[in-house]
Amino acid sequence: MAKRREFTRNQREEIVERSKRGGKDIRCEGCGQVLGAKPYEIDHIIAEALRPEADKQKRLTIAEGQLLGKSCCHRGKDGKTNKDVRAIAEAKRRYDRANGLKRPKQKIPSKNDLRTRPERDPNKGLPELPRRKLYEARDA
Ligand SMILES: [Zn+2]
Protein backbone atom coordinates (compact mmCIF):
# COMPACT_ATOMS: atom_id res chain seq x y z
CA MET A 1 0.00 0.00 0.00
CA ALA A 2 1.28 3.41 -0.94
CA LYS A 3 1.58 5.61 2.06
CA ARG A 4 -0.54 8.58 2.91
CA ARG A 5 0.40 11.64 0.85
CA GLU A 6 0.92 14.84 2.77
CA PHE A 7 0.72 18.40 1.50
CA THR A 8 4.05 20.14 1.16
CA ARG A 9 4.83 23.24 3.13
CA ASN A 10 4.24 25.36 0.02
CA GLN A 11 0.94 23.69 -0.70
CA ARG A 12 -0.23 24.31 2.85
CA GLU A 13 0.71 27.94 2.43
CA GLU A 14 -1.26 28.15 -0.82
CA ILE A 15 -4.30 26.62 0.86
CA VAL A 16 -4.04 29.10 3.74
CA GLU A 17 -3.85 31.96 1.24
CA ARG A 18 -6.81 30.58 -0.72
CA SER A 19 -8.90 30.39 2.49
CA LYS A 20 -8.50 34.15 2.90
CA ARG A 21 -10.55 34.71 -0.29
CA GLY A 22 -8.58 37.83 -1.10
CA GLY A 23 -9.01 39.28 2.40
CA LYS A 24 -6.59 39.09 5.29
CA ASP A 25 -8.43 36.72 7.60
CA ILE A 26 -7.95 32.98 7.53
CA ARG A 27 -11.37 31.40 7.06
CA CYS A 28 -12.63 27.88 7.55
CA GLU A 29 -13.30 26.47 4.09
CA GLY A 30 -16.03 24.30 5.57
CA CYS A 31 -18.32 26.92 7.12
CA GLY A 32 -16.70 30.21 6.11
CA GLN A 33 -16.16 31.37 9.68
CA VAL A 34 -13.26 33.76 10.23
CA LEU A 35 -10.85 31.79 12.38
CA GLY A 36 -8.59 34.53 13.68
CA ALA A 37 -6.29 32.86 16.19
CA LYS A 38 -8.38 29.68 16.39
CA PRO A 39 -6.51 26.54 15.35
CA TYR A 40 -7.06 25.06 11.92
CA GLU A 41 -5.88 22.01 10.05
CA ILE A 42 -5.38 21.17 6.40
CA ASP A 43 -7.75 18.33 5.57
CA HIS A 44 -7.65 15.81 2.74
CA ILE A 45 -11.12 16.30 1.23
CA ILE A 46 -11.14 12.62 0.35
CA ALA A 47 -9.43 10.74 3.19
CA GLU A 48 -6.20 9.16 1.99
CA ALA A 49 -7.29 5.84 3.47
CA LEU A 50 -10.30 5.85 1.14
CA ARG A 51 -8.27 6.54 -1.98
CA PRO A 52 -7.56 3.80 -4.48
CA GLU A 53 -3.89 2.95 -5.04
CA ALA A 54 -3.96 4.51 -8.52
CA ASP A 55 -4.82 7.89 -7.00
CA LYS A 56 -2.00 7.68 -4.51
CA GLN A 57 0.56 7.28 -7.28
CA LYS A 58 -0.34 10.78 -8.46
CA ARG A 59 0.91 13.94 -6.84
CA LEU A 60 -1.35 15.55 -4.30
CA THR A 61 -2.70 18.93 -5.42
CA ILE A 62 -4.11 21.78 -3.37
CA ALA A 63 -7.53 21.16 -4.96
CA GLU A 64 -7.60 17.97 -2.88
CA GLY A 65 -7.13 19.86 0.35
CA GLN A 66 -9.15 22.27 2.42
CA LEU A 67 -8.52 24.39 5.44
CA LEU A 68 -10.87 23.49 8.25
CA GLY A 69 -11.26 25.08 11.66
CA LYS A 70 -10.35 22.51 14.27
CA SER A 71 -13.34 23.17 16.51
CA CYS A 72 -16.03 24.05 13.94
CA CYS A 73 -15.56 21.58 11.11
CA HIS A 74 -12.61 19.23 11.52
CA ARG A 75 -12.71 17.57 14.92
CA GLY A 76 -15.63 17.14 17.25
CA LYS A 77 -18.54 14.73 17.11
CA ASP A 78 -19.93 15.80 13.73
CA GLY A 79 -16.56 16.87 12.41
CA LYS A 80 -14.95 15.71 9.21
CA THR A 81 -12.41 13.47 10.96
CA ASN A 82 -15.08 11.52 12.78
CA LYS A 83 -17.03 10.98 9.58
CA ASP A 84 -13.86 9.89 7.79
CA VAL A 85 -12.99 7.44 10.56
CA ARG A 86 -16.45 5.88 10.27
CA ALA A 87 -16.22 5.71 6.47
CA ILE A 88 -12.76 4.12 6.65
CA ALA A 89 -13.93 1.48 9.13
CA GLU A 90 -16.93 0.71 6.94
CA ALA A 91 -14.72 0.43 3.84
CA LYS A 92 -12.42 -2.00 5.68
CA ARG A 93 -15.35 -4.14 6.80
CA ARG A 94 -16.68 -4.18 3.24
CA TYR A 95 -13.26 -5.17 1.87
CA ASP A 96 -12.82 -7.94 4.43
CA ARG A 97 -16.29 -9.32 3.74
CA ALA A 98 -15.71 -9.28 -0.02
CA ASN A 99 -12.38 -11.05 0.37
CA GLY A 100 -13.40 -13.55 3.00
CA LEU A 101 -11.08 -12.00 5.55
CA LYS A 102 -13.60 -11.62 8.31
CA ARG A 103 -12.02 -12.56 11.59
CA PRO A 104 -13.79 -15.47 13.27
CA LYS A 105 -15.70 -14.46 16.33
CA GLN A 106 -13.85 -15.02 19.58
CA LYS A 107 -15.47 -17.18 22.21
CA ILE A 108 -16.39 -15.23 25.30
CA PRO A 109 -14.88 -17.14 28.21
CA SER A 110 -17.47 -18.53 30.58
CA LYS A 111 -17.14 -18.34 34.32
CA ASN A 112 -16.08 -21.98 34.25
CA ASP A 113 -13.20 -21.33 31.84
CA LEU A 114 -11.91 -18.67 34.14
CA ARG A 115 -12.05 -20.99 37.14
CA THR A 116 -9.90 -23.64 35.52
CA ARG A 117 -7.02 -21.21 35.09
CA PRO A 118 -4.32 -21.52 37.73
CA GLU A 119 -4.64 -18.90 40.36
CA ARG A 120 -1.97 -16.26 40.17
CA ASP A 121 -0.35 -14.95 43.31
CA PRO A 122 0.68 -11.31 42.84
CA ASN A 123 3.16 -11.61 45.72
CA LYS A 124 4.86 -14.68 44.32
CA GLY A 125 8.61 -14.56 44.82
CA LEU A 126 8.46 -11.57 47.15
CA PRO A 127 9.57 -11.83 50.77
CA GLU A 128 6.69 -11.95 53.19
CA LEU A 129 6.05 -8.75 55.13
CA PRO A 130 6.24 -8.90 58.89
CA ARG A 131 2.87 -9.58 60.47
CA ARG A 132 1.23 -6.75 62.32
CA LYS A 133 -1.33 -7.12 65.02
CA LEU A 134 -4.73 -5.72 64.27
CA TYR A 135 -5.13 -4.32 67.73
CA GLU A 136 -2.40 -3.26 70.00
CA ALA A 137 -2.96 -2.52 73.63
CA ARG A 138 -2.33 1.11 74.39
CA ASP A 139 -0.05 1.89 77.27
CA ALA A 140 -2.01 3.62 79.91
ZN1 LIG B 1 -15.83 25.47 9.91
Residues whose N, C-alpha, C, O or C-beta is under 5 A from the ligand:
A	BS01	ZN	C28 G30 C31 G32 G69 C72 C73
